Amino acid sequence: MKPIVIALAVVVVVIGGFLVWRSLSQQPVSNAPEPVQVEEEPLVDQYTEGYTEDDTGESTAPVPEPEPDPEPPTDMEGGDTVVRERIPDNADPGLREVLDYDYLISKTVTATDLIYREKNPMSQLPFLIQPDRLRVERRGTKLYLAKANYQRYEKWIKVFESLDPDTIVNTYQFLHPLFSRAFEELGMQGRDWETTLAGAYDKVAAMEVPQGDLELVAAGKTYIFADTELEELPPAHKALLRMGPKNADRLKKKLAAFKTALGQ
């Protein structure tokens, strides 16, 4: 039964009981013993206890107290656990592969700092290291970066694009103290984590990737860019070159979505 129906039923019972009591009290008194006064206990109905009446006279259920906001973890392992738990079950399988690594927050902070300082961040991002050799095309006596090489990064670009900006930003804000602490542990002087994060983003956003063919030259067991200006670019910028212009554009668009969700 709804609370209002129960309340009306209780009212009817109480009124009916009062009328019966009044009728009996008005009957002639016989040679009965003096009535004994008994202290009456307040009437409590098991179905309506805990309900209150609003301005309309209807019974309303008590409003439960809001649960306190959860406290963020205080250790890096706990932070990694939060990151893994907030990823939906239907997430890209490649994302699960990334989350299998330990020290996710520490490695993310260190990689961001390396990008800011124009150093190679790949030591912190082992999942991005491609197991197969760089693919090249030979045209006469010259070597070029093969278009097929761009497909090696397709898996990770899709993983990156599958991330929901609001989920990532909410998780980041919840774990922000751990990100700041991880940066402090790097011992960098003269700048904080927020400055480093914003600076790294601005550097990546400003990286240009040419549309044309990129000529390579052999250098021992590897290849380098024939254009010295390209070869002297920071490691993160050269990584974008190896991804190709379309993949680089997709990556930067997703980064811009994160920045928008973060309100910066």
Summary of the structure (lengths in Angstrom):
residues: 264
radius of gyration: 35.2
end to end distance: 52.4
largest distance: 131.8
contacts: 595
relative contact order: 0.10
helix: 52%
strand: 8%
